[in-house]
Amino acid sequence: MGKKKVLIADDISIISDTLRMELEKMEGVEVVAIVNNIDLEYKKIIEFEPHIVITDLKFKRDTSINLIKEIQEMEKFRKLVFILITSDTEAGSIVEKNNLKISDILYKPFKYHDIVDIVEKYT
């Protein structure tokens, strides 16, 4: 089996860059894109068809809730793994209230080895 494609979406570049560095050390994982806004996230999911999307819940001007809903309605993305990274302690109830299928939630601040442990579950 080939490498699992991962897309990272966060508007704080130090977080996304560090995530990329940590994930690129993993065997069987390829970071296909890093994006810093919802519009680009949508376009890159369609373009690259990743296996895993690591996304912030809240961006400067929007949240990823509607994007996740829209992507999960598409047949070819029904099994797409979404991992939320957020500082919002209410993220679990937000996910439940919006009926989102989220594989994991990682709360900021976090240790980067935590994301590696989570991604390993899906590779």
C-alpha positions as CSV (number, residue, x, y, z in Angstrom):
1,M,0.0,0.0,0.0
2,G,1.2,3.5,-0.8
3,K,1.7,6.4,1.6
4,K,-1.2,8.0,3.4
5,K,-1.7,11.5,2.1
6,V,-2.2,14.2,4.8
7,L,-3.4,17.7,4.4
8,I,-2.7,20.2,7.2
9,A,-4.9,23.3,7.6
10,D,-4.1,26.0,10.2
11,D,-3.8,29.7,10.0
12,I,-0.8,29.8,12.4
13,S,2.2,28.9,10.2
14,I,4.4,27.8,13.1
15,I,1.9,25.1,14.0
16,S,1.4,23.8,10.4
17,D,5.1,23.9,9.6
18,T,6.0,22.0,12.8
19,L,3.2,19.5,12.1
20,R,4.6,18.9,8.7
21,M,8.1,18.4,10.0
22,E,6.9,15.9,12.6
23,L,4.7,14.0,10.2
24,E,7.3,13.8,7.4
25,K,9.5,11.8,9.8
26,M,6.8,9.1,9.8
27,E,7.0,6.1,7.5
28,G,4.1,5.7,5.2
29,V,2.9,9.4,5.5
30,E,3.1,12.1,2.9
31,V,2.1,15.7,3.6
32,V,0.6,16.8,0.3
33,A,-0.4,20.3,1.3
34,I,-0.4,23.0,4.0
35,V,-3.1,25.6,3.8
36,N,-4.0,28.6,5.9
37,N,-7.7,29.3,5.1
38,I,-11.0,27.4,4.5
39,D,-11.2,28.2,0.7
40,L,-7.8,26.7,0.1
41,E,-8.5,23.8,2.3
42,Y,-11.6,22.9,0.3
43,K,-9.7,23.2,-3.1
44,K,-6.7,21.1,-1.9
45,I,-8.9,18.4,-0.5
46,I,-10.6,18.1,-3.9
47,E,-7.3,18.3,-5.7
48,F,-5.2,15.9,-3.6
49,E,-7.9,13.5,-2.2
50,P,-6.0,13.1,1.1
51,H,-6.6,10.2,3.5
52,I,-6.3,12.4,6.6
53,V,-7.1,16.1,7.1
54,I,-5.7,17.8,10.2
55,T,-7.6,21.0,10.5
56,D,-8.0,23.8,13.0
57,L,-11.6,24.3,14.1
58,K,-11.4,28.1,14.0
59,F,-9.7,30.3,11.4
60,K,-9.5,34.1,11.4
61,R,-12.7,34.6,9.4
62,D,-14.5,31.3,9.6
63,T,-14.7,27.8,11.1
64,S,-14.1,24.5,9.4
65,I,-17.6,23.2,10.4
66,N,-19.3,23.9,7.1
67,L,-16.4,22.7,5.1
68,I,-16.3,19.4,7.0
69,K,-20.1,18.9,6.5
70,E,-19.8,19.7,2.8
71,I,-16.9,17.3,2.2
72,Q,-18.5,14.5,4.2
73,E,-21.6,14.7,2.0
74,M,-19.5,13.7,-1.0
75,E,-19.4,10.0,-1.6
76,K,-15.7,9.7,-2.3
77,F,-14.8,11.5,1.0
78,R,-17.1,9.5,3.3
79,K,-14.1,7.7,4.9
80,L,-11.9,10.8,5.0
81,V,-10.3,11.1,8.5
82,F,-10.7,14.5,10.0
83,I,-8.5,15.4,13.0
84,L,-9.4,18.7,14.7
85,I,-6.8,20.8,16.4
86,T,-8.3,23.5,18.6
87,S,-8.0,25.6,21.7
88,D,-11.8,25.6,22.0
89,T,-12.7,23.5,25.1
90,E,-16.2,23.2,23.7
91,A,-15.1,21.5,20.5
92,G,-16.6,18.2,21.5
93,S,-20.0,19.6,21.9
94,I,-19.6,21.7,18.7
95,V,-18.8,18.5,16.8
96,E,-21.8,16.7,18.3
97,K,-24.2,19.5,17.8
98,N,-23.2,19.8,14.1
99,N,-23.3,16.0,13.6
100,L,-19.7,16.0,12.3
101,K,-17.8,12.8,11.9
102,I,-14.5,13.7,13.5
103,S,-11.9,10.9,14.2
104,D,-10.0,12.8,16.9
105,I,-9.7,16.1,18.6
106,L,-6.4,17.4,19.8
107,Y,-6.5,20.4,22.1
108,K,-4.0,23.3,21.9
109,P,-1.5,23.6,23.4
110,F,-0.3,20.0,22.6
111,K,2.9,18.1,22.3
112,Y,3.7,17.3,18.7
113,H,4.3,13.7,19.4
114,D,0.6,13.5,20.3
115,I,-0.4,14.2,16.7
116,V,2.1,11.6,15.5
117,D,0.4,9.1,17.9
118,I,-3.0,10.0,16.5
119,V,-2.0,9.8,12.9
120,E,-0.4,6.4,13.4
121,K,-3.8,5.1,14.3
122,Y,-5.0,5.8,10.8
123,T,-2.0,4.7,8.8
